[in-house]
Amino acid sequence: MSILQKILFLLKTYLARAKKHYPPGSVRLKAPKAVYKKCTVQERQIDGIWIYDLEAKRTSRHQDIPRVNTAAHGPKGTFPDAQRRRRIYYFAGGGWQMPVSSHHWELLAEIIRRLSDPSSKGKTPPIPTIISVISYPLAPASPAPVTFPKLVRLYESLLRTSSNVGEYVILAGDSAGGNLACALAIHALSETRPEPKETSLPTEEDKEIGKTNTSLAPDAILALCPSVFLCRDNNSPALKSIEKKDPLLSIEFISSTADAWVGELQEKGMRLRADAPTEDVVSEPPKSLPEPWEKTDPRVSPLLGDVAALARAGVRVHGTTGGYDLLSGDARKFRDKCNEEGVHGKWLEWDKQMHCWHLTWSLGLPESKQAVDWMIEVLREEGA
């Protein structure tokens, strides 16, 4: 791993930047051919956002894993154990500017394979698992003031559907994707909702309120090297010290991606939305972007959000941090805040480790393999 870090450090200027700007809307993705050797990939679209469902290919070894009859499911918690299903909604990182990479696809396919492997550790048969990759609209053409409200609507739709069919839900993401997983859950659970009326019997309105609160809570969050605080002090000596060791990220990069995500577009003329549709992007009519959001807004800096809302809903938060990662200081603060607010979860902290080192799993590096092993165990325990 140290050799890889040295090589990446030499390429840092090239790696730590967005290779291109994508038009507004959800980017239509294409999984690498290698992914299809381990799982099936089903494409669907909800409210203009592309979603890709990954599920293990069924072989003779999977004959003891039941197929899920979603039509037979009742409300959450009322379905037979044999028909349980684990649903992981995944948001890939990339500074809110880059779509799912081949490294993401390879890692997610491996997670599906191992979670569905009947020969893996565990006394009970594996739980059917689906990973749903969310291709969210990207900055700078679709910054948070445009994208986040769309993701809130998508989140509510997906969580209610999962609740209705009895799925065990985990929100997961790395880097910027970890930001979205945390921010969406905190936002959904901390919104002010009317209290049920004090009557001897609940009204239909009361029942709907209770249903809404329950259905919007995932069972757990897995935040891998998340970016949780956009208003960091980029001139701090501590950050500059880590920058000298971080082989991937630079202060300039994390600052510019934060500016792009909140809507502070730096390039002249970028205040207008791209109007060149492509076959791979769901485009919208060109129009002026909304005003930028403050970087202190919890919707972009979940560290400043109502983390206690996760504890009240019983949501567990797991995560990873690396010592040579510019984002690790804020991620550790988020972890500590979760602990203080009573949010349970497991965290893997690795000294002298780079940002999102788990994504180098396919290179066969021991540290990356150990990190993925840890992730698999955490996910396996969730829903078991």
Secondary structure, DSSP 8 states (H G I E B T S, - for coil): -HHHHHHHHHTHHHHSS-S----SS-B-----GGGGGTEEEEEEEETTEEEEEEEE---GGGTTS----GGG--STT-S-GGG-EEEEEEE--STTTS---HHHHHHHHHHHHHHT-TTSS-SS----EEEEEEE---TTTS-HHHHHHHHHHHHHHHHHHHHHTTEEEEEEEETHHHHHHHHHHHHHHHS--------SS--HHHHHHHHHHHHT--SEEEEES----SS--TT-HHHHHHHTT-SS--HHHHHHHHHHHHT---STTTTB------TTB------B------TT-TTT-GGGS-THHHHHTT-EEEEEEEEE-TTHHHHHHHHHHHHHTT----EEEEEEEETTGGGGGGGT-HHHHHHHHHHHHHHHHTT-
